[in-house]
Amino acid sequence: MGAGAGAAPAAATGGGTAKTVEQIVRETEGPNLDAITVAASASPPVMTADGATDFSAIYRQANLPAAPFTAEQMLEMLASLPQELPLDTKRQTVKVTLGAMGKAIGATPETIVADASRKLAALPPARKMFPSRQRISSPPRSSRSKLWRRRSRRSAGGSRPAGR
C-alpha cells in the first residue's frame, strides 16, 4: 500500500479515537496489507460460467483468512435496508445488528474493515496473473466495486460526499 492509503480514519474505537485502515488490519488476525501477495506460480483465477472472475479464488491464492462476517455480506445487508431510511437510522440498525452478531460469531466493524482492505490489497498482485489482453472482470456492483471506489476516492485525498 502506498503512503497515506489508510490515512483517513476508518473506524472509531470505544474511546472515540479514530483508527486508520492499516492500524485496524494490524490489530486483527491475518496479514498486514503490505504482506499480501499472489504467488507468480499460482494458477490463474477460475472464471465463472458467465466469464466473470472468481474473486474467492484470488483471495484463496493470496491466503487471506476467512472472516466471520465478510465485507460482501455487510454490503448486502446495507443494500437490503430501505433507501428512504434516514442515515442515522441505517447506522443504528447496522450497529445493533452487528453488535448482536458480533457476540455470536465474532464479527466487529474492525474485522469487516480488515476483510475488505485485505481483499482490495489482493487484487493488484492478481492482475499480473492474467494475460495482457484479458482483464479482471468487474465484480458485482454490490460488492467489490463499491469498496474499491470508496477506498480509491479516500486514498486520493477526495472527500466523501455529504450524507453517505
Protein Blocks (a to p, Z undefined) as FASTA:
>chain_A
ZZhklmpcfbdcfkopacdfklmmmmpgcddfklpccdfkbccddddfkopacfklmmmm
nopacdfbdfklmmmmmmmpcfklcfklmmmmmmmmmmmmmmmnopafklmmmmmmmmmm
mmmmmmmmpcfklccddddfklmmmmmmmmmmmmnopacdehZZ
